[in-house]
Amino acid sequence: MSPRLDGSRTQEATSTLPPEHLDPIEHHDAVVEHDDDALAGLPNIPAYDEVAPADARALSKTLFERFESLEEGTHEYAYVRNTLVELNLALVKFAASRFRSRSEPMEDIIQVGTIGLIKAIDRFELSRGVEFPTFAMPTIIGEIKRFFRDTSWSVRVPRRLQELRLDLAKAGDELAQRLDRAPTVSELAEHLGLSKDEVVEGMAASNAYTASSLDAQPEEDDAEGALADRIGYEDHGLEGIEYVESLKPLIAELPSRDRKILSLRFVAGMTQSEIGEELGISQMHVSRLLSRTLVKLRKGLTVEE
């Protein structure tokens, strides 16, 4: 059954748009009479999946003529806008088919492309003399490409490097077919008119496109185990490097005997008694000198520059 373009039959024209983009017309007498006046003279709209491309273009042209005369925010405006979206969803599906090789679900790509279609409908003007599909397709594809550019990369990299990755992938395929082997960095650079450093930078940026799970299972012939088993361990000794470097100038300012006591105690690992025997002083004297030196160093570390 083909729904008519009026307020009383709006629900028969099922929409695939998210709820926030829809503004269905309520079913009460006052609204129906208002819709009949505003939308009078429009053609019948058959089931959207049964409309041929040529008929969709003709119907869209008629709807755009009426769309320009409707006031934004009204039920009539929303209904005609949604109908235009439904009639032209084939443009979105055609554009989305160009990205089938991507890892993202096709439903997500179509949803993003539909947003581009809505933007194109809002910007389209019949007075320009351009067919709507010709006008809308760049906007739809641009919206999909922007989605991939902004969300598909595991690590955010500059747009220049994102575009360079695509150029390198295309050039790599062309040269591999021509040379019957993987191209070298020099060959890629010459083919693209870039320097070797730029090609290497683009290759490095490609590693940020997808991320590997630390828990991913290795290949059958991989004896090294999961990636998590091969990464380095945390070196807790790194935490003390800052203090060591800060202490060096403070220790250099100490008297020679105090420096030697520190060395014998914390480097050689000698006890205070052994240090006293080494220097010919009592253990108590060593304890007092060591305590005084440590207090001085501690104050030197905590003083504000």
N, C-alpha and C positions, 0 to 999 in steps of 0.2 A: 504493500500500500504506500503510495507516494504522499508524503506530508505536504501540506500547503504552507506557504510562507505567511503565516498569521499567528497571533498570540495564542489562539486556542489549540494549536497543533504543534507548539514548540517542542514538547517533550518527545515527539516522534523523530525529530532530527537529532539523533544521539550524537553527542560531542565527545571527542577524545581528549579535549583539553583538560588541564588540571582545574580543580574547582575554583581557584582564585581568578581564572581567566574567564569564567562563565558568569552570566547574569541572566538567568532564565526569567521568562515573563510569568508573573503570577496568573492564576486561573480564576479571576473573578470578573463579573460582568462589566464593571467600569473599565478595567484594563483592556478587555477584549474589544470593546467598542472603540477605545482609543487606538488600539493597534490596527483595527480594520481601517480606520481613517488614515493613519500614517503610512500603512504599507499597502494601500489599495493600488491595484494595477500591476503588481509584481507577478511574474510567472510562477507556475507551480514548480516546486522543487522535488524531483524524484529521490529515491534512496541514493545517498551519496556514493555508495560503492557501485552504483549502476550508471552513473553519469559518465559519458564519454569525454575525453579531453576537449574536443571541439565544443561540445555542449557546455562543459564547465567554464570555458573561456567566455562563451556568449552569455551565460547566466551571470558570471562574475562581472562582466561589463555592465549589465543591467543593474546589478546590485550596487556597484560602485557609483553609478549615476545617482541612485537614491541615497547611498551612504553619505555623499557629500552634503546633502541637504538636511540630514538628521542632526539633532543636537546631541553632543556627547553627554553621556550619563543617563540618557533615557533608555527605557526598555527596548524601544524600536532600534536605537543605535546599537545596543548590545546584541540584539537578535541578528540584525543584518551582518554585523561584524563576525559573529560566531559562525553564521552560515557561509560567509566568505572563507573562513578558515577551513571549514569542513570540505568545501568544494575544491580547495587547492591543496589539501593534504598530500595529494599525489606528487606535488613538487617537492615536498619534504622527504617523502620516501625515496624519490629518485635521487635527491642530493645525498641522503644518508647511505644509499647503496654504494656510493663511491668510497665509503669508509668501512666496508665490511671486514677488511683485514685487521682493523684495530681490535684491541682486546676488550674494549668497553661494550656492554650490551647494546644491541641495536635499538632496544626500547629507549634507552637513555639518549642515544644519538637523535632519534626521531623527536623526542621531547624537546631537546635543545633546538633542533631545526624548526620545530613549531613556534618557538619563541621568536626566531628570526622571521618566520612567516607573518606573525602578528605585527612585528615591527614594520615589515614591508607593507602590510595592509594599511597601517596607520599613516604611512608616509606617501602612499601612492596617490597620484593625481592624474585623472583622465586627460586633462588639458595638455599634458606632455606629449601625447600621441605615441606612447610606448606601450606594448603589450605587457600585461601584468606579469606573466611568467618570466619575461626578459628582465623586468625590473626586480622581481623578487628573488630570483635564483642567487645573485651575488650576496644578497643580505643573508639568505638562509645558509649558504656555504660558509660565509664569513663568521656567522654565529657558531657553527659547528667547529670550525678551525680554532676559534677563540676558546671554545670549551676544551679542546685537546691541549692547546698551548698553556692554559691556566691550571688545568687539573690533572693532566696525564703524567706529568713529570714527577718522579719520586722526590727529587731535589730541585728546587727552583733555580733556574739558570737564566741568564739574559736572553732576550728574544733573538739577538744576533746569533747566539750559539745554537738556539733551537732551530733557526732557519738553516744554519750551516750544517747541522746534523742531517737535515732532509736532503740538502745538496750533496753531501758526501755519500749518503745512501744511494741516491740516484746515480751519481757518477760511478760509484763502486760497482753497481749492477751493469752499467753500460760497458765499463772497461773489462769487467770479468768475462762478459760475453765475447768481447773483441779479442782479448788476450788469452782466453781459456785458462785463466788463473786469477788469483786475487791480486789486485793492483797494489803497487808500493806507494809509500807516502809521496815520493817524488812524482810518480805518474799521476796521482790524484791532484797534487798541487799544480802540475802543468795543465791538466785537463780543466781545472776550475779557475786557473789564473790566480792562484793564491800562493802564499809562501808556505814552506814546510812547517813552520811554527804554527801557522793558522790551522793547517790541516790536523796537526797533532792536538791542538787545543780543541778542535771540533770533535775529534775522536774521544778525547778525555771527557768532554761534556756529554757524549752519548751514554756514558756509563751512569749518568744521573737519571736516565729516562725510566729505568726499572730498577727496583731494589730486590736483593735476594734475602730470603728469610734465613736467620741464623740457625733455625731448626730444620731447614730443608734437608731432606735425605740425599746423600751422595749418589752418584751414578753407580751402576753395578760393578764397574771396573775401577772405581775410585777407592783406593785403600786408605785415604787420608781422613775419612769420616766427615761428619757434618761441619759446616763452617764454624759453628760455635766451639767446636773442639780444636780448631786450628788458630783461633785468634790469640793474641798475647794476653798474659795475665796482668793484673793491676800491680804496679810497682809502688808500694807504699813509701819507699825511700825517697820518691820524688817530692813528697810533701815537705821534706826537710831541706831541700836545695836552697830555698829562699832564705832560710835561717842561716845556713852555712855561708852563703855569699854575703849576707849582712854582717856576720860575725868576723869575717876575714879582716876588714880594716880596724875593727875594735881590738882584736887580738894582737894585731901588728903594733898597736900603741902601748901594749903592756910591757912592763919590765921583763928582762930576759928570764929571770928566775920564775916569775909567774907563768910565762909562756911554757917553760920547761915542765913545771908542775902540771899544767893542763895536758901537755903532751904525754907525760908519764901516766897520768890518771886515766885519760879518755882515749888515748891512742894505744899505748902499750898495755893498758889494763892493769897497772900495778896498784896495790893497796897503799893506803896512807903510811903504814909502817914501812913498807918497802921504799916508798918515795923518801921518807925521812932518813933511812939508811943510805940511800943513794946521794942525798944532798948533805948529809951530816947534821940534820936538825931533828927535833923531836916530832913525834906524830901529832901532838897537840898543835905545834907550830904549823905543820903542814895543813891541818884542818882549818886553822884560822886564815892562813893565806889563801887556801882554796875557796873558802866561803866568801872572803872579801872579793876575790877575783870574779866569782860567779855573780855576786850581787852587782858589781860594776858592769859586767857584760849584759845582765838582764835589764838594767836601767838604760844602757845604750841602745838596746833593741826596742824598748818601749817609748823612748823619748820622741816627741813629735818633731818632724823636720820643719 
